[in-house]
Every structure is written in C-alpha cells, then in structure tokens.
C-alpha cells in the first residue's frame, strides 16, 4: 500500500509538473495535509510532500478568465495552508515552503502548458497570499525555527518578499512581527543575513503600517537591548560598506524609538552609547563604550554623525536624559562647532560643505540642549555664540554652500549660521534666567544685537525673505527678555534701539498679509517696544518725540493686533506727552483718536454679542455690558482668590483699555465725534460702574446658590442692584437726549435748508419778472412811449 501511495503521488506530481490548474489547487492542498499527517509515521512521504509543495511555486493555470475570481476563496485558503504546514517537524519541508513562497515573486513560465490552459495573472498568487493571511502564519512560524539558522533565514527571506505588500505588513504587525524579529537579532549568524533581512523587514513595516504600533512592539527592554547589541557589533566590527549602511538603518530605527518616552532607551544604556558615540571625536576622552571605533569620514559616517546629532536633540526633550547629556560633555561638543568656518581643527576628513552642514546641525541641536543644560552652557564659554555672531556680520570672505536642510538660504553668505546661532541664543534666553541675562549683558550683548538687527534690516531692504524676517524677530525677542524690568538696560537700548525700532512700525500694511512672517515680525517689534522702552522716561520721551504715538495709532487704525497696541498706549498714557500726541493725531478722512477708539469699542461689543438697539443705546439696564458668553455661563461658586467671568472678561477684551485711554483723553470737548459716537461714549464713561454692577450681580447669584442671606444683607444687595440699574437708566436717558438733540438739530438743518431753497426760488422769480419787464419795454412801442413820458416828468 505504501509503495502504491508513493507511486500515485509521483504520478500526480508528474501530471502537474508544468503548473496547477486553479480548479485542482484545493484537491492538491488536501493531499498535502494527508501527506503531512502520514509523514509523522513514514519518512518516505517527505520527498513527495516537498515535490507537491514545489508545485505551488509554479504559475497557476486557468482555463477561463473568470477562473481567477471563481476559485479565489479556495486558492487563498490553500496558499494560507502553506504557512500552517510550517508546523511539520522537518527542515526540508519548511525550506521548500519558503522557496515556493519566494517563487511567487520570481515567476518563470514553464516550457509547455496544459492543453487549453494559460498562466494566471502575474500578481495573482501574491494577491491570494494577502487575502489568505499567509504573512501572519509565517510570522507565527518563526517560533518553530528559533534555533535553526538555515530555516530561520529562509523564513526571513520569504517574509522579506511578503513585506513589499501593505496588506501583508499589516498582517505581520498583527502577529507582533516587529518584536519577534527584534528578539532574534542577536542570534549567531556568520553570514550576516539575519540582521540584514530582519532590518529590511522592520523598515517595510515602518513604511507600510502605523509607525506608532511598530515602535510600541519594539519598546520592551529586551528589544532595545537586542537592537543595542547588534548596533554595537556593527559599530565595532563592521568594516564593509554594507555594514555601515546597515548600522545607519538601525540608527534610524533607534531614532524613532527615542521619540517615544515609553521606550527604555536610558535604562538599557542605549541612550548613553549613542550620546558618547555622537561626541567622542569632539570631546576626545577615552570611553570603553566606543573602543575600537574609528571614523573613516566616509559618506556613511557623515550620515551617521547627523543621525547621532538628531538623537541628541530628541533626547534633550526627555527630562530624565538631562544628567546623561551633562555627564557625557554634550555641551562642549556642540560648542566646539561654534567657531569660524575657516578653522576646522581635528576634522581634516570632512569637506568644507560637510563641515558646514555638521556645524549648522550642531548649532541647531544646541537650541534644544541649551535650555536643558543651562548651567553647562554658562560654564562652557557662553560668549562663544556672541563671538560667532560677530563673525557672521563681519567682512571675512566666506561663501556658504547652502546645500543642506539647515543651510537653506545660506548659499554665498553667513545667514544660515546667523539664523541658527540666534535660535540657540533665543532658546536659552527664553528661560528668563537672571544669570543668563546678566552674563549676556555684561558682555555687551544689547549693543551687539542692535548692530546685528540693523545689519539684518538693511539686508532685508535688498532682498526680503523668511530667513531675514526670522532673524529680526528672534533678535527683537532676545532684546525684550534682556531689557524687561531693568531701567538701566532700557537706557542702553534707547541710545540706538529706538531709531532701529521705528521703521518696523512704518511697515507696508500689505506685507502683513503676505504670509512670509511680517505679522510675526511686527508682533515681536511691539513686544520689544513694551519691554525695552516703556518704564524708562528717557526711552519713552525719545520714542514719543520721534512720532511713535502717531505710528501706533496708524497701526491701530488698521484694526490689527488691537489688544496689544491698546495695551502699549495705556502704558504710555502715564507720560503726559502721550495724551497731547493722541489728541493731535489725525488718520484717514481726518479721523481723530477718540473716534477710532469708539469704533473699536463698537466692533468689540458686536463681536462679543453685547445687546444694543439700532441707535447704539443700552437694551438691558440691569446688565448693560454683559457679553453673550457670560449670559450662557451658569453660576459657579469659586474661592475669592479665583477670578470670576466678569473679571476675566476685562483682560480678554479691549474695552477696559479703551476706557483707560478715555480717562486720560477726557470725555468732554472731544473733536470729530458724531451723535452716534456720543451715544457710545456715554457707555464707555460709565464702564467701571457697569463692571462693578456685574461683579455684585455675580456675588448675589453665588450667595443664592449657597444659602439665603439675612434680611439686612438682602436689603443691601437689593439697594446695590437698584443703584446699578439706575445708572443704566441714567445712561439710556442721556443717550436718548443726545439722539433727540441730534434729531432736533437735523430738523433745524432741514428748515434752514428749506428756507435757503425758498429764498433762492424767490430770487429766481424776481429776476424772471425783471427780465420779462425789460423785454416788454424794448419790444412794445406803446410801453416805450409811456416809459419815456414818465422819465420826462421826472
């Protein structure tokens, strides 16, 4: 019986030696399963089983075009069965399964076809493998070949081909392929294929599926240790070009892992290794972690250096990595690049373009590391950046390559170096650390930054771009932080700074909508004005004398950044010269400052949903200035230390600032106002009273929510509420009176105009009669005789 069965199997294999018809695939799969069961008892079935599996590597054949669709379910299940057959405890079978799967992607047509058949579509088997979930089954089979290197390499080769498909990659991720592959990386493999094929599959998973999911699978301590071990081996013992490429590929995967705070990069020691490797050429201190590594200054080493710099920037965002960065001399290593470009001590192997790219990258990373290691920054020659910035605006002939990402806009100039140096300086200054500010000011940073600002502003006149705009905005921010709350520094700034600052407020309004960054630049200039000028009488007087208040009102008239500009004007209003300049200012169509402020008030109330009638009068006398947002809020009892909605609204809207400015300008004898303006002005004048009424209203509502007040308190609260309402009614009466006067004035104007029309018509009638009499006398003989007779008698 056994011999007959084997002979029958040989005949089946011989019959289908040129490919399986689609209609027979399911039958062959049944035979495969039977052979697999019998193989446990009879080893003689191994050979025919392998031969049958080999048939799946040949192109399937179809009789009709519709066969591919009609047999798709059976075929996909049969191909999936190949993955399940990996459980057969025989190396020859497992390898043959993998070979057949690989052949899906390397189709060779047989010498002849069955009569009446033609090959199925080229990608048909690949598509069926996706539908059947072959990739998931094959990933699960890795556990069966864990200690069998040859079989494992064949499984990896098959998975490598399958990973070119997005659907198969999703199936592999579902089977935890990333963690399974990673854990096998450190297995013994003289050929090096294990790491190469595994890393290639991991790359495919990252490209074709969710990076977050893959990283999560790699986030265990065991996986990170495995990656670290392979990486160390490639760093210290990899000398071939392909080894260096593979090292960099693993470094990119490590970068993705470092971005996830949950990955134990520090606990595994991987983070320390990467930091030491990134800085060992600059620090030049022996470290056993990188023993045996030599930099060859090849393209792969250059890419590795950039990747390591990038990882330092990522690790700097993790507070727990700060100590590692400090202990391993990251700050001096990065500052090592902050030197003139014609000085390259210690790096003879890099080309000028490569050194420039590394320099810019190092300074860019410094912006991330500086705030984390501010003490190290101060101790490592903190003036290095200022000296470097001095070189950036100097006449030293230097022509930037501008090839790299960080070198954008820096070809033939030093703008890229200036841009990233200022960004690094800004990141440290943004800590508002007194030691940093004092250190910079003691070195003359204010004067130097003003020189750079003037240089950048002059350059921008020639060719304005986003980089120059960013440079100017960063300098203005740094100056704002340095001068804030220090009168002496404001005086230093005012010597040159105000003349440099004034042109920013004369900016063409159309540029604010260009999208290049002019609006950000203007905001930075306004912030600088607030921090570097206000609070110092010398600086304030200088700004006002240079018509600064006029420029601020011109900007305010554009209805852009109103809250900030009004805040600045309020701060300036303590200076008596400000009120005079505001009263003198005239905008387009002879608009006055008072009219502009009232317009802004009306627009703000419209935006806030405050109720007013068609003439601008108060509608709700109980809550005259309440916004629609406040009306929607429920009563929430809060502690006395917490501001209520009525108080928070003061800082969020511009109405309080407009009120304060009118308190300085006065509410009477204001030129250029219409009756509608006076109606609004009546509300503005009682703003503080209305706001007090709002607060008392909130207090009443909170009390009623918590408990019932005693009779005396209830009477007092009622009186306060009535007083607030009476003020509202008084204002409404005043507004009505203003409108009546305006109406009466209009009627009087209409009457005067009517009288003028009547007088004009009377004059026209008299002229007409006089002309008719004249014509009568000259054309009628009898009338002429009468006239002559009358003249003789006279």
SULDA-V794057 format. One record per residue. N is the residue number from 1. RES is the residue in one small letter. PSI is psi in whole degrees, 0 to 359 (NA if undefined). NEAR is the number of other ideal C-beta (glycine too) atoms within 12 Angstrom. Layout:
# SULDA-V794057
N	RES	PSI	NEAR
N	RES	PSI	NEAR
This chain:
# SULDA-V794057
1	x	319	10
2	x	316	15
3	x	323	12
4	x	319	10
5	x	317	21
6	x	321	25
7	x	319	15
8	x	318	20
9	x	321	32
10	x	322	20
11	x	319	17
12	x	314	26
13	x	318	29
14	x	321	15
15	x	324	20
16	x	26	33
17	x	343	22
18	x	6	24
19	x	149	35
20	x	131	43
21	x	146	33
22	x	327	39
23	x	341	25
24	x	356	29
25	x	316	41
26	x	322	25
27	x	318	23
28	x	325	37
29	x	321	30
30	x	319	19
31	x	320	31
32	x	314	39
33	x	321	25
34	x	317	24
35	x	321	35
36	x	322	32
37	x	318	17
38	x	335	23
39	x	335	30
40	x	335	18
41	x	323	13
42	x	114	21
43	x	346	20
44	x	340	21
45	x	354	32
46	x	312	28
47	x	308	22
48	x	327	36
49	x	317	40
50	x	321	33
51	x	321	31
52	x	319	46
53	x	325	43
54	x	331	30
55	x	330	38
56	x	343	42
57	x	345	32
58	x	157	34
59	x	135	33
60	x	154	47
61	x	145	35
62	x	148	30
63	x	321	22
64	x	156	17
65	x	331	15
66	x	351	13
67	x	324	27
68	x	320	31
69	x	318	20
70	x	324	18
71	x	14	30
72	x	321	28
73	x	312	18
74	x	319	29
75	x	316	41
76	x	322	31
77	x	323	25
78	x	318	39
79	x	322	45
80	x	328	33
81	x	332	34
82	x	321	50
83	x	323	40
84	x	333	26
85	x	351	38
86	x	348	39
87	x	348	24
88	x	124	34
89	x	63	19
90	x	125	27
91	x	318	24
92	x	319	26
93	x	314	37
94	x	316	37
95	x	321	30
96	x	323	33
97	x	314	44
98	x	320	42
99	x	318	29
100	x	320	42
101	x	318	43
102	x	325	32
103	x	344	28
104	x	330	37
105	x	354	25
106	x	72	19
107	x	129	22
108	x	121	15
109	x	140	17
110	x	166	21
111	x	322	9
112	x	158	13
113	x	161	23
114	x	147	24
115	x	127	10
116	x	4	11
117	x	161	25
118	x	155	25
119	x	148	29
120	x	169	37
121	x	152	22
122	x	320	17
123	x	12	19
124	x	312	31
125	x	324	43
126	x	316	34
127	x	319	24
128	x	325	36
129	x	321	42
130	x	314	30
131	x	324	27
132	x	348	35
133	x	34	29
134	x	322	46
135	x	317	45
136	x	316	31
137	x	322	35
138	x	324	48
139	x	317	39
140	x	332	27
141	x	348	37
142	x	327	41
143	x	335	22
144	x	341	27
145	x	25	35
146	x	320	18
147	x	17	14
148	x	98	28
149	x	312	23
150	x	312	22
151	x	321	32
152	x	319	36
153	x	323	33
154	x	321	33
155	x	317	47
156	x	322	43
157	x	318	32
158	x	317	43
159	x	327	47
160	x	319	35
161	x	317	32
162	x	331	45
163	x	357	43
164	x	348	27
165	x	135	31
166	x	320	20
167	x	318	26
168	x	323	43
169	x	320	35
170	x	321	25
171	x	322	32
172	x	319	46
173	x	322	36
174	x	328	24
175	x	16	30
176	x	41	25
177	x	320	43
178	x	310	44
179	x	322	31
180	x	314	37
181	x	319	45
182	x	320	41
183	x	337	28
184	x	0	38
185	x	326	40
186	x	8	23
187	x	152	30
188	x	130	17
189	x	97	22
190	x	332	11
191	x	336	17
192	x	1	27
193	x	330	25
194	x	309	38
195	x	318	39
196	x	310	30
197	x	321	36
198	x	315	44
199	x	325	40
200	x	320	29
201	x	318	43
202	x	319	46
203	x	316	29
204	x	320	32
205	x	320	46
206	x	324	31
207	x	327	21
208	x	352	26
209	x	190	31
210	x	120	19
211	x	323	25
212	x	318	20
213	x	318	24
214	x	315	36
215	x	321	33
216	x	322	22
217	x	334	36
218	x	4	46
219	x	359	29
220	x	156	25
221	x	323	23
222	x	317	22
223	x	317	36
224	x	320	38
225	x	318	25
226	x	314	35
227	x	318	48
228	x	316	37
229	x	315	27
230	x	319	39
231	x	316	45
232	x	317	33
233	x	319	27
234	x	325	35
235	x	316	36
236	x	333	21
237	x	0	21
238	x	115	30
239	x	346	19
240	x	160	16
241	x	318	15
242	x	329	20
243	x	318	28
244	x	322	30
245	x	317	26
246	x	321	34
247	x	315	40
248	x	325	32
249	x	316	34
250	x	329	41
251	x	324	39
252	x	318	30
253	x	320	46
254	x	326	45
255	x	316	35
256	x	323	35
257	x	321	44
258	x	335	40
259	x	341	25
260	x	113	27
261	x	338	19
262	x	345	21
263	x	129	37
264	x	62	26
265	x	322	38
266	x	315	29
267	x	326	21
268	x	347	28
269	x	358	23
270	x	320	38
271	x	316	39
272	x	317	31
273	x	314	37
274	x	322	45
275	x	315	44
276	x	317	34
277	x	326	40
278	x	333	47
279	x	4	38
280	x	332	31
281	x	331	33
282	x	320	35
283	x	323	25
284	x	42	17
285	x	133	17
286	x	136	12
287	x	126	22
288	x	339	15
289	x	330	26
290	x	26	28
291	x	130	16
292	x	350	18
293	x	133	30
294	x	136	18
295	x	124	26
296	x	357	22
297	x	29	23
298	x	176	23
299	x	322	19
300	x	321	27
301	x	324	31
302	x	315	27
303	x	321	26
304	x	318	38
305	x	317	39
306	x	320	32
307	x	321	33
308	x	320	45
309	x	319	42
310	x	322	32
311	x	324	44
312	x	317	45
313	x	321	37
314	x	316	33
315	x	332	42
316	x	341	37
317	x	351	23
318	x	112	30
319	x	328	15
320	x	347	19
321	x	356	34
322	x	318	28
323	x	319	20
324	x	315	33
325	x	324	43
326	x	314	26
327	x	333	21
328	x	23	35
329	x	39	29
330	x	320	44
331	x	308	41
332	x	329	28
333	x	319	36
334	x	319	45
335	x	342	36
336	x	332	32
337	x	350	41
338	x	72	42
339	x	166	27
340	x	143	24
341	x	341	35
342	x	1	15
343	x	112	19
344	x	55	22
345	x	135	15
346	x	351	19
347	x	63	27
348	x	343	13
349	x	336	20
350	x	143	27
351	x	169	18
352	x	319	22
353	x	320	22
354	x	318	28
355	x	319	34
356	x	318	35
357	x	317	34
358	x	321	43
359	x	311	44
360	x	321	42
361	x	318	36
362	x	318	44
363	x	324	42
364	x	319	36
365	x	327	43
366	x	327	46
367	x	331	35
368	x	322	34
369	x	326	43
370	x	309	43
371	x	334	30
372	x	325	33
373	x	53	37
374	x	326	31
375	x	318	22
376	x	322	29
377	x	316	37
378	x	327	27
379	x	342	18
380	x	59	29
381	x	69	20
382	x	343	35
383	x	359	25
384	x	317	34
385	x	321	44
386	x	319	33
387	x	318	23
388	x	321	37
389	x	326	41
390	x	320	28
391	x	326	26
392	x	329	39
393	x	5	32
394	x	178	20
395	x	4	10
396	x	123	17
397	x	116	13
398	x	136	27
399	x	102	19
400	x	146	32
401	x	321	28
402	x	26	25
403	x	328	21
404	x	174	27
405	x	313	16
406	x	344	36
407	x	10	34
408	x	129	23
409	x	6	31
410	x	16	35
411	x	123	19
412	x	10	16
413	x	185	32
414	x	19	40
415	x	324	38
416	x	317	39
417	x	318	45
418	x	317	40
419	x	310	39
420	x	331	45
421	x	317	46
422	x	325	45
423	x	320	34
424	x	318	42
425	x	318	45
426	x	318	36
427	x	325	33
428	x	319	42
429	x	328	41
430	x	350	23
431	x	346	22
432	x	40	20
433	x	125	22
434	x	323	19
435	x	319	19
436	x	313	31
437	x	316	32
438	x	318	19
439	x	316	28
440	x	316	34
441	x	325	30
442	x	335	19
443	x	10	25
444	x	32	20
445	x	325	37
446	x	310	38
447	x	319	25
448	x	319	34
449	x	325	47
450	x	322	34
451	x	318	25
452	x	322	41
453	x	317	42
454	x	319	25
455	x	314	30
456	x	320	38
457	x	321	32
458	x	320	19
459	x	323	25
460	x	332	29
461	x	329	14
462	x	311	12
463	x	93	16
464	x	128	25
465	x	176	25
466	x	327	22
467	x	315	34
468	x	324	34
469	x	318	36
470	x	319	31
471	x	313	46
472	x	318	46
473	x	320	36
474	x	318	39
475	x	316	48
476	x	321	41
477	x	314	35
478	x	316	46
479	x	322	48
480	x	316	37
481	x	319	36
482	x	322	43
483	x	348	39
484	x	131	28
485	x	22	19
486	x	107	24
487	x	322	21
488	x	318	20
489	x	326	35
490	x	323	34
491	x	319	24
492	x	319	29
493	x	318	43
494	x	337	38
495	x	314	20
496	x	333	24
497	x	324	41
498	x	320	36
499	x	327	21
500	x	328	35
501	x	324	42
502	x	315	28
503	x	334	24
504	x	330	39
505	x	356	36
506	x	13	20
507	x	143	35
508	x	121	17
509	x	331	21
510	x	334	13
511	x	336	22
512	x	341	24
513	x	13	15
514	x	337	19
515	x	4	12
516	x	339	23
517	x	12	26
518	x	326	30
519	x	320	26
520	x	320	27
521	x	317	37
522	x	317	37
523	x	320	30
524	x	321	36
525	x	319	43
526	x	320	39
527	x	319	32
528	x	319	44
529	x	315	48
530	x	317	37
531	x	328	34
532	x	347	48
533	x	308	44
534	x	134	38
535	x	352	28
536	x	112	32
537	x	323	21
538	x	313	24
539	x	319	37
540	x	312	34
541	x	319	23
542	x	317	28
543	x	317	41
544	x	319	35
545	x	333	21
546	x	23	27
547	x	33	20
548	x	323	40
549	x	321	39
550	x	318	29
551	x	321	33
552	x	321	47
553	x	325	37
554	x	318	26
555	x	322	35
556	x	325	37
557	x	341	27
558	x	351	26
559	x	32	22
560	x	140	25
561	x	39	33
562	x	317	31
563	x	317	26
564	x	312	26
565	x	318	38
566	x	321	37
567	x	319	27
568	x	316	39
569	x	322	45
570	x	316	30
571	x	321	28
572	x	336	38
573	x	345	34
574	x	340	20
575	x	120	30
576	x	336	17
577	x	335	25
578	x	313	34
579	x	319	26
580	x	314	19
581	x	323	30
582	x	322	36
583	x	334	28
584	x	328	19
585	x	141	34
586	x	133	21
587	x	205	26
588	x	143	14
589	x	35	10
590	x	34	12
591	x	140	24
592	x	165	27
593	x	322	40
594	x	316	36
595	x	320	34
596	x	315	40
597	x	320	45
598	x	321	38
599	x	316	31
600	x	320	38
601	x	313	39
602	x	318	29
603	x	321	20
604	x	317	33
605	x	326	32
606	x	316	18
607	x	326	20
608	x	351	23
609	x	30	20
610	x	135	34
611	x	127	25
612	x	152	28
613	x	185	16
614	x	340	10
615	x	0	24
616	x	10	33
617	x	162	31
618	x	136	34
619	x	314	23
620	x	100	28
621	x	340	28
622	x	322	26
623	x	75	31
624	x	329	37
625	x	15	46
626	x	142	35
627	x	165	29
628	x	327	19
629	x	318	17
630	x	325	31
631	x	328	22
632	x	341	11
633	x	137	19
634	x	162	12
635	x	121	21
636	x	106	15
637	x	128	17
638	x	157	20
639	x	160	9
640	x	333	11
641	x	347	7
642	x	131	13
643	x	143	17
644	x	179	26
645	x	321	31
646	x	323	33
647	x	317	22
648	x	327	21
649	x	332	32
650	x	316	28
651	x	336	15
652	x	335	20
653	x	173	35
654	x	358	37
655	x	321	40
656	x	322	29
657	x	318	33
658	x	318	42
659	x	315	34
660	x	321	26
661	x	322	42
662	x	330	40
663	x	329	20
664	x	319	29
665	x	332	36
666	x	161	19
667	x	4	26
668	x	160	13
669	x	41	12
670	x	122	26
671	x	161	19
672	x	23	23
673	x	140	29
674	x	175	25
675	x	322	26
676	x	324	25
677	x	319	32
678	x	326	31
679	x	315	34
680	x	321	44
681	x	327	36
682	x	325	38
683	x	316	43
684	x	319	44
685	x	328	28
686	x	21	32
687	x	313	36
688	x	325	22
689	x	317	26
690	x	321	39
691	x	321	33
692	x	318	23
693	x	321	33
694	x	315	38
695	x	316	30
696	x	324	29
697	x	319	34
698	x	321	34
699	x	316	28
700	x	316	28
701	x	321	26
702	x	318	25
703	x	317	20
704	x	331	17
705	x	326	16
706	x	314	14
707	x	174	11
708	x	123	12
709	x	157	19
710	x	166	11
711	x	317	10
712	x	318	10
713	x	320	17
714	x	320	17
715	x	319	13
716	x	316	18
717	x	322	26
718	x	319	18
719	x	316	16
720	x	316	23
721	x	320	27
722	x	322	19
723	x	315	23
724	x	316	35
725	x	322	25
726	x	322	21
727	x	318	33
728	x	317	33
729	x	322	21
730	x	317	23
731	x	319	36
732	x	318	29
733	x	318	19
734	x	317	26
735	x	318	35
736	x	319	23
737	x	318	19
738	x	317	28
739	x	324	26
740	x	315	18
741	x	317	17
742	x	318	23
743	x	315	16
744	x	319	15
745	x	321	16
746	x	319	16
747	x	316	14
748	x	319	14
749	x	320	14
750	x	319	14
751	x	315	14
752	x	318	14
753	x	321	14
754	x	318	14
755	x	320	14
756	x	320	14
757	x	318	14
758	x	314	14
759	x	320	14
760	x	318	14
761	x	320	14
762	x	315	14
763	x	320	14
764	x	320	14
765	x	316	14
766	x	318	14
767	x	320	14
768	x	316	14
769	x	316	14
770	x	320	14
771	x	321	14
772	x	319	16
773	x	319	16
774	x	317	16
775	x	322	14
776	x	317	17
777	x	329	20
778	x	342	13
779	x	347	12
780	x	119	15
781	x	319	12
782	x	318	12
783	x	326	18
784	x	320	17
785	x	317	13
786	x	319	15
787	x	316	19
788	x	319	14
789	x	318	12
790	x	324	12
791	x	323	11
792	x	319	9
793	x	325	8
794	x	NA	7
